[in-house]
Amino acid sequence: MNKLRGVIHVHTDLSHDGRHTPEELQRLFTHHNLQFACLTDHSQDVREDQFERLRERCRELSGTDFVLIPGLEYSCDGGVHIMGIGISQMTRATAHIEVINHIHAHSGLAVLAHPTKAHYPLSNDWLALLDGAEIWNRAVDSKYLPQTVSIRTFFDLKKAHPHLTAFFGLDLHTERSYQDHAMEIEVD
């Protein structure tokens, strides 16, 4: 198994609150010796043609040492945010189940973003379909460690849905807010 370091929950300048191009982010992350970054721009800010261009730029900027993975952060009903990591096509749906099913049908992982941010209305009918949840969102929870409430929330979700994987989300909007934190994953 190889260990790869990288980040998820990164916004480009396609998002209203993102400031950097994919090229600038690729340089930032390779400078910090990361091997992957998952872009998750706000779905409501991105048109279909822009997302297709983003997917193409990700392919062009990826190589053997670094992979830029396209995705979107969907704003669903009740203010719930679900990231579609690695998706090949976007949707305008806002219903939780529709969004999650779309993510899975288009080669992606469905990850609940910052679950403690707004005390989301959680429902087992769609939580059971998720692949994971952020256990720590650097922009929402804290700069250096997850909050106790975030850890508790994740383990409460995991009791009901043992398949859920814990994720760390950088939630990066500007280079200035970058902290040298990363997820480490094992791959064949």
KOLKEVO-374210 format. One record per residue: x, y, z of N, C-alpha, C, O in turn. Coordinates in steps of 0.2 Angstrom, whole numbers, padded with zeros to 4 digits, always signed. Layout:
BEGIN
XYZXYZXYZXYZ...
This chain:
BEGIN
+0004-0006+0000+0000+0000+0000+0004+0006+0000+0009+0007+0004+0002+0011-0004+0006+0018-0004+0002+0023+0000-0004+0022+0000+0005+0027+0004+0002+0032+0007+0002+0039+0003+0008+0041+0001-0004+0042+0002-0004+0048-0001-0007+0054+0003-0011+0052+0007-0004+0060+0003-0006+0065+0007-0010+0070+0002-0007+0072-0003-0015+0073+0005-0019+0078+0001-0024+0081+0004-0025+0080+0010-0028+0085+0001-0033+0089+0004-0040+0088+0000-0040+0087-0006-0045+0089+0004-0052+0090+0000-0055+0096+0003-0053+0100+0007-0061+0098-0001-0064+0104+0001-0060+0110-0001-0059+0114+0004-0059+0111-0007-0055+0117-0009-0059+0120-0015-0062+0117-0019-0059+0127-0014-0063+0131-0019-0059+0135-0023-0053+0138-0021-0060+0135-0030-0057+0139-0035-0060+0146-0035-0065+0147-0032-0058+0150-0040-0061+0156-0042-0068+0155-0045-0071+0160-0047-0070+0149-0047-0077+0148-0049-0082+0149-0044-0088+0151-0045-0080+0148-0037-0084+0150-0032-0084+0157-0030-0079+0160-0031-0090+0160-0028-0090+0167-0026-0085+0169-0021-0083+0175-0021-0083+0164-0016-0078+0166-0011-0071+0163-0012-0067+0163-0008-0070+0160-0018-0064+0157-0020-0060+0162-0023-0062+0166-0027-0053+0162-0023-0049+0167-0026-0044+0164-0031-0041+0168-0034-0043+0158-0031-0037+0155-0035-0039+0151-0040-0044+0147-0040-0035+0151-0046-0036+0147-0051-0034+0140-0050-0030+0139-0045-0036+0135-0054-0033+0128-0053-0026+0128-0053-0023+0124-0049-0023+0131-0058-0016+0132-0059-0012+0134-0052-0007+0131-0050-0015+0140-0049-0012+0142-0043-0012+0137-0037-0008+0137-0033-0018+0134-0037-0019+0129-0032-0014+0123-0033-0012+0120-0028-0014+0121-0039-0009+0115-0040-0002+0117-0038+0001+0113-0035+0000+0123-0040+0007+0125-0037+0008+0126-0030+0013+0123-0027+0002+0128-0026+0002+0129-0019+0003+0122-0016+0007+0121-0012-0001+0117-0018-0001+0110-0015+0005+0106-0017+0007+0103-0013+0008+0107-0023+0014+0103-0024+0020+0106-0021+0024+0102-0019+0020+0113-0020+0025+0116-0016+0025+0113-0008+0030+0113-0005+0019+0111-0006+0018+0108+0001+0019+0100+0001+0017+0097+0005+0021+0098-0005+0022+0090-0006+0016+0086-0005+0016+0081-0002+0010+0089-0007+0004+0085-0007+0004+0081-0014+0006+0083-0019+0000+0076-0014-0001+0071-0020-0008+0072-0023-0009+0070-0029-0013+0075-0019-0019+0076-0022-0023+0082-0019-0021+0083-0013-0028+0085-0022-0032+0090-0020-0039+0089-0023-0039+0088-0029-0044+0089-0019-0051+0088-0022-0054+0095-0022-0055+0098-0016-0056+0097-0028-0059+0104-0028-0067+0103-0027-0070+0098-0030-0070+0107-0023-0077+0107-0022-0080+0114-0022-0082+0117-0017-0080+0116-0028-0083+0123-0029-0091+0123-0028-0094+0118-0028-0094+0129-0026-0101+0129-0024-0105+0128-0030-0104+0131-0035-0109+0123-0030-0113+0121-0036-0117+0127-0039-0118+0127-0045-0120+0131-0035-0124+0136-0037-0120+0142-0041-0123+0146-0044-0114+0142-0040-0109+0147-0043-0107+0144-0050-0104+0148-0054-0108+0138-0052-0104+0135-0058-0110+0133-0063-0114+0130-0061-0108+0135-0069-0112+0133-0075-0110+0126-0077-0104+0124-0076-0114+0122-0081-0111+0116-0083-0105+0116-0088-0101+0112-0087-0105+0122-0092-0099+0122-0097-0093+0124-0092-0087+0122-0094-0094+0128-0087-0088+0129-0083-0085+0123-0079-0079+0122-0078-0090+0119-0077-0088+0113-0074-0084+0108-0078-0079+0105-0077-0087+0108-0085-0083+0104-0090-0076+0106-0091-0071+0102-0092-0075+0113-0091-0069+0116-0092-0064+0114-0086-0058+0113-0087-0067+0115-0080-0064+0113-0074-0061+0106-0074-0055+0104-0072-0065+0101-0076-0064+0094-0077-0058+0093-0081-0053+0090-0080-0058+0097-0087-0052+0097-0092-0046+0099-0089-0041+0097-0090-0046+0105-0085-0040+0108-0082-0037+0103-0077-0031+0103-0077-0042+0100-0073-0039+0095-0068-0035+0090-0072-0030+0088-0069-0038+0087-0077-0034+0082-0081-0028+0085-0083-0022+0081-0083-0027+0091-0086-0021+0094-0089-0016+0095-0083-0010+0094-0084-0018+0097-0077-0014+0099-0072-0012+0093-0068-0008+0093-0063-0014+0087-0069-0013+0081-0065-0007+0077-0069-0007+0077-0075-0004+0073-0065+0002+0069-0067+0003+0063-0063-0001+0062-0058+0009+0061-0063+0011+0055-0059+0012+0057-0051+0011+0053-0047+0014+0063-0050+0016+0065-0044+0010+0069-0040+0010+0070-0034+0005+0072-0044+0000+0076-0041-0006+0075-0045-0006+0075-0051-0012+0074-0042-0019+0074-0045-0023+0079-0043-0024+0079-0036-0026+0083-0047-0031+0088-0045-0038+0084-0047-0039+0083-0053-0043+0084-0042-0049+0080-0043-0055+0085-0043-0055+0089-0038-0059+0085-0048-0064+0090-0049-0070+0087-0044-0071+0081-0043-0074+0092-0042-0080+0090-0038-0084+0097-0037-0082+0102-0039-0089+0096-0033-0094+0102-0031-0096+0101-0024-0097+0095-0022-0098+0106-0021-0101+0107-0015-0108+0109-0016-0110+0114-0018-0113+0104-0015-0120+0105-0016-0123+0108-0010-0123+0106-0005-0127+0113-0011-0132+0116-0006-0138+0113-0007-0142+0114-0012-0140+0108-0002-0146+0104-0002-0151+0108+0002-0150+0112+0006-0157+0105+0002-0163+0107+0006-0161+0107+0013-0157+0103+0016-0163+0112+0017-0162+0113+0024-0155+0116+0025-0153+0116+0031-0152+0118+0020-0145+0121+0021-0139+0116+0021-0134+0118+0023-0141+0110+0020-0136+0104+0021-0131+0105+0015-0133+0106+0009-0125+0104+0016-0120+0104+0011-0117+0097+0010-0115+0094+0015-0117+0095+0004-0114+0088+0002-0109+0089-0003-0111+0092-0009-0103+0086-0002-0098+0087-0007-0099+0081-0012-0100+0075-0010-0098+0082-0018-0098+0077-0023-0090+0077-0026-0088+0081-0030-0086+0072-0023-0079+0072-0025-0078+0067-0031-0080+0062-0030-0075+0070-0036-0073+0066-0042-0079+0065-0047-0078+0060-0051-0084+0069-0046-0089+0068-0051-0088+0070-0058-0083+0074-0059-0091+0066-0063-0090+0068-0070-0095+0072-0073-0095+0074-0079-0100+0074-0069-0106+0078-0072-0109+0081-0066-0110+0078-0060-0112+0087-0067-0115+0091-0061-0123+0090-0062-0126+0088-0067-0127+0092-0057-0134+0092-0057-0136+0098-0053-0132+0102-0050-0142+0100-0055-0145+0106-0051-0150+0104-0046-0154+0108-0043-0151+0098-0045-0155+0095-0039-0153+0098-0033-0147+0100-0031-0158+0098-0028-0156+0101-0021-0159+0096-0016-0157+0096-0010-0163+0091-0018-0165+0086-0013-0159+0081-0012-0156+0079-0016-0158+0080-0005-0153+0076-0003-0152+0069-0007-0146+0068-0009-0157+0065-0007-0156+0059-0010-0155+0059-0018-0151+0055-0020-0158+0064-0021-0156+0065-0028-0149+0067-0029-0146+0065-0034-0147+0072-0025-0140+0074-0026-0135+0068-0024-0130+0067-0028-0136+0064-0019-0132+0059-0017-0132+0053-0023-0127+0051-0025-0138+0052-0025-0138+0047-0031-0135+0049-0037-0132+0045-0041-0135+0056-0038-0132+0058-0044-0124+0058-0043-0121+0056-0048-0122+0059-0038-0115+0059-0036-0112+0052-0037-0107+0051-0041-0116+0047-0035-0114+0040-0036-0114+0038-0043-0110+0034-0045-0119+0040-0046-0120+0038-0053-0115+0041-0058-0114+0039-0064-0112+0046-0055-0107+0050-0059-0100+0049-0056-0096+0054-0056-0098+0043-0054-0092+0041-0051-0089+0045-0045-0083+0045-0044-0093+0048-0041-0091+0052-0036-0092+0049-0029-0096+0044-0028-0089+0052-0024-0090+0051-0017-0094+0056-0014-0093+0062-0016-0099+0054-0010-0104+0059-0007-0102+0060+0000-0102+0055+0004-0100+0066+0002-0097+0067+0009-0101+0073+0012-0101+0079+0009-0103+0072+0018-0107+0078+0021-0102+0083+0023-0097+0081+0027-0103+0089+0021-0098+0095+0023-0100+0098+0030-0106+0099+0031-0095+0100+0033-0096+0103+0040-0102+0102+0043-0106+0107+0044-0103+0096+0046-0110+0094+0049-0112+0098+0055-0117+0098+0057-0107+0101+0058-0108+0105+0065-0109+0112+0063-0111+0116+0068-0109+0115+0057-0109+0122+0055-0115+0125+0057-0116+0130+0060-0121+0122+0055-0127+0125+0056-0132+0120+0059-0139+0121+0058-0130+0115+0063-0135+0110+0066-0140+0108+0060-0146+0109+0061-0137+0105+0055-0141+0102+0050-0147+0098+0052-0146+0094+0057-0152+0098+0049-0158+0093+0050-0155+0087+0047-0156+0086+0040-0153+0082+0051-0151+0075+0048-0157+0070+0048-0161+0070+0052-0157+0066+0042-0162+0061+0041-0158+0055+0039-0154+0055+0035-0160+0049+0043-0157+0043+0041-0159+0040+0034-0155+0037+0031-0164+0043+0031-0165+0041+0024-0160+0043+0019-0159+0039+0014-0157+0048+0020-0151+0050+0015-0145+0049+0019-0140+0048+0015-0144+0050+0025-0138+0049+0028-0135+0042+0027-0129+0041+0026-0139+0037+0026-0137+0030+0025-0134+0029+0018-0130+0024+0016-0135+0034+0013-0132+0034+0007-0126+0037+0006-0122+0036+0001-0124+0041+0011-0117+0045+0011-0111+0040+0011-0112+0034+0014-0106+0042+0009-0099+0038+0009-0095+0041+0015-0092+0037+0018-0096+0047+0017-0093+0049+0023-0095+0056+0025-0100+0059+0023-0092+0059+0031-0093+0065+0033-0087+0068+0036-0082+0065+0038-0086+0075+0035-0081+0079+0038-0081+0078+0046-0086+0080+0049-0076+0075+0049-0075+0075+0056-0072+0081+0058-0072+0083+0064-0068+0085+0054-0065+0091+0055-0065+0095+0049-0062+0093+0044-0068+0101+0049-0067+0106+0044-0063+0112+0047-0066+0115+0051-0058+0113+0044-0053+0118+0047-0056+0125+0047-0054+0129+0052-0060+0127+0042-0063+0134+0042-0068+0134+0047-0069+0140+0050-0072+0129+0049-0078+0130+0053-0076+0127+0060-0078+0131+0065-0073+0122+0061-0072+0119+0068-0066+0122+0072-0068+0125+0077-0060+0122+0069-0055+0126+0072-0049+0125+0068-0049+0121+0063-0044+0129+0070-0038+0129+0065-0033+0123+0066-0030+0121+0061-0033+0120+0072-0028+0115+0073-0030+0108+0075-0027+0103+0073-0036+0108+0078-0039+0102+0080-0047+0102+0079-0050+0107+0079-0050+0096+0078-0057+0096+0078-0060+0097+0085-0057+0096+0090-0066+0100+0084-0069+0101+0091-0072+0095+0093-0074+0090+0089-0073+0094+0100-0076+0089+0103-0083+0087+0100-0085+0081+0099-0087+0092+0099-0094+0091+0096-0094+0088+0089-0098+0085+0087-0088+0090+0085-0088+0087+0078-0086+0080+0079-0089+0076+0075-0082+0078+0083-0080+0071+0084-0086+0067+0087-0088+0062+0084-0090+0070+0092-0096+0067+0094-0101+0066+0089-0104+0060+0088-0102+0071+0085-0107+0071+0079-0105+0065+0075-0110+0061+0072-0099+0065+0073-0097+0059+0068-0098+0053+0071-0101+0048+0067-0096+0051+0077-0097+0045+0080-0104+0043+0081-0106+0037+0081-0108+0048+0082-0116+0047+0083-0118+0045+0076-0122+0040+0076-0116+0048+0071-0118+0046+0064-0116+0039+0062-0119+0035+0059-0109+0038+0064-0106+0031+0063-0110+0025+0066-0110+0020+0064-0113+0027+0072-0116+0021+0076-0122+0019+0072-0123+0013+0071-0126+0024+0069-0131+0022+0064-0129+0020+0057-0133+0016+0054-0124+0022+0055-0121+0021+0048-0114+0019+0048-0110+0023+0047-0112+0013+0050-0105+0010+0051-0101+0011+0045-0095+0011+0046-0104+0012+0039-0100+0012+0033-0096+0019+0032-0092+0020+0028-0099+0024+0036-0096+0031+0035-0089+0031+0036-0086+0029+0041-0085+0035+0032-0078+0036+0033-0077+0044+0035-0081+0048+0033-0072+0045+0040-0071+0051+0042-0066+0055+0037-0062+0052+0034-0068+0061+0036-0064+0066+0031-0062+0072+0035-0065+0074+0039-0056+0074+0033-0054+0081+0035-0055+0086+0029-0052+0084+0024-0058+0091+0030-0059+0096+0025-0055+0103+0026-0056+0106+0032-0051+0105+0021-0048+0111+0022-0052+0117+0021-0051+0122+0025-0057+0116+0017-0062+0122+0016-0058+0128+0014-0059+0134+0017-0054+0127+0009-0049+0133+0007-0053+0137+0002-0055+0135-0003-0052+0144+0004-0055+0149-0001-0049+0154-0004-0049+0156-0009-0044+0155+0001-0038+0159-0001-0032+0156+0001-0032+0152+0006-0027+0157-0003-0020+0154-0001-0018+0156+0006-0015+0153+0010-0020+0162+0008-0018+0165+0015-0021+0161+0020-0018+0161+0026-0027+0158+0019-0030+0153+0024-0027+0146+0024-0029+0142+0028-0022+0145+0020-0019+0138+0020-0015+0137+0026-0011+0141+0029-0017+0131+0029-0013+0128+0034-0010+0121+0032-0013+0118+0028-0004+0119+0034-0001+0113+0031-0004+0107+0035+0000+0104+0039-0010+0106+0034-0014+0100+0036-0016+0096+0030-0017+0099+0025-0016+0090+0031-0018+0085+0025-0021+0079+0028-0020+0077+0034-0025+0076+0023-0027+0069+0025-0022+0064+0022-0018+0066+0017-0021+0058+0025-0017+0053+0022-0021+0047+0021-0025+0045+0025-0021+0045+0015-0025+0039+0013-0020+0033+0010-0014+0035+0008-0022+0027+0011-0018+0022+0008-0022+0019+0002-0028+0018+0002-0018+0018-0004-0020+0016-0010-0016+0010-0012-0010+0010-0011-0019+0006-0017-0015+0000-0020-0010+0003-0025-0006+0000-0028
